[in-house]
Amino acid sequence: MEKQAFIASLTAGGCAGMCVDLALFPLDTMKTRLQSQQGFYKAGGFRGIYAGVPSAAIGSFPNAAAFFVTYDCTKSLLGRGQDAARMAPVNHMLAASLGEVVACLIRVPTEVVKQRTQASPSSTTYQMLLATLREEGVRGLYRGYRSTVLREIPFSLVQFPLWEHLKTLWSERQGHALYSWQAAVCGALAGAVAAFVTTPLDVAKTRIMLAKAGTATANGNIPTVLLDVWKSRGLSGLFAGSIPRVTFISMGGFIFLGAYEKVRSSLL
C-alpha cells in the first residue's frame, strides 16, 4: 500500500468513525440499556441518553482508523494474485476479520467504560474509568475482548463482502464508479443485514461487559451467557435491542461507509 493510500485510509476511517459514533450515540445508549441484565428503566431509561459519550469520542477516531488501515492494507496484499477477482469475497472476509481483531484492541476499553456509564447514568465517564481500574485493573478494561471479537468477526464477514458485492453490482449496472452516496446506501443495506443476524452475540457481549467482577457472566463464556438469556427471556431476550441496533447500524453504515468513501476519494 502506498503512503498516500495509507494516509487516506487512516484519515477517512477515523473521520467516518467519529461521525457515526457521535451522531447516533443516543440509539446506542438505548440498545445497551435494553440488553442490560437490570432492564431498560432500571439502567436509566431515557435519562442521561448521552452518558458515556466522552469515551466514545476519544476512542472512535483511532478505532475506525485502525480498522480501515488494516482492512485496506490486507485487501491490497491479498488482491495481487491472478485469482484476485474470483477470490475477492474471501479476501474481503479475511481483511475485515483481521481489521476487527486489531481495532478491538482500541475499541474494547472505550466500549467497557462507555457501556458501564450508559447503564449507570449517575456516574461520569471518568468515575467509571477509575472504578474499573480500581476494582479490576487494566484487565477489567479488556473484559469482553473475546466476546467483542467473536461478535465483530461474524458481523464483518457478512457486512463487508455484502457491501463490496452490492457496490460492484450497482457499478456494473450503471457503467461507472459509484458516487459516495451510492456507496453509503450499499453500506446501510449491508449493515442492517449483518446487525440483525449478530444481535444475540451483541447481547452476550453487553451482558459480559456489564456483569459484576467475579460473577459467572463476567467470565466471558458466550454459550453459557446465551443459554442463560434463552432460559430467562427466551428468543426475545436473544434479540433484545435488535430494533435500535439495526436502526443504529444501518444509519451508521450509511454515514460511516459513505463518509469513508467521500473522504478517501477526495484525498487520493
Secondary structure, DSSP 8 states (H G I E B T S, - for coil): --HHHHHHHHHHHHHHHHHHHHHTHHHHHHHHHHHSTT-TTTTTTTTTTTTTHHHHHHHHHHHHHHHHHHHHHHHHHHTTSTTTTTTHHHHHHHHHHHHHHHHHHHHHHHHHHHHHHHH-TTS-HHHHHHHHHHHH-HHHHTTTHHHHHHHHHHHHHHHHHHHHHHHHHHHHHHTS---HHHHHHHHHHHHHHHHHHTHHHHHHHHHHHHS-TTSTGGG--HHHHHHHHHHHHHHHHHTTTHHHHHHHHHHHHHHHHHHHHHHHHHH-
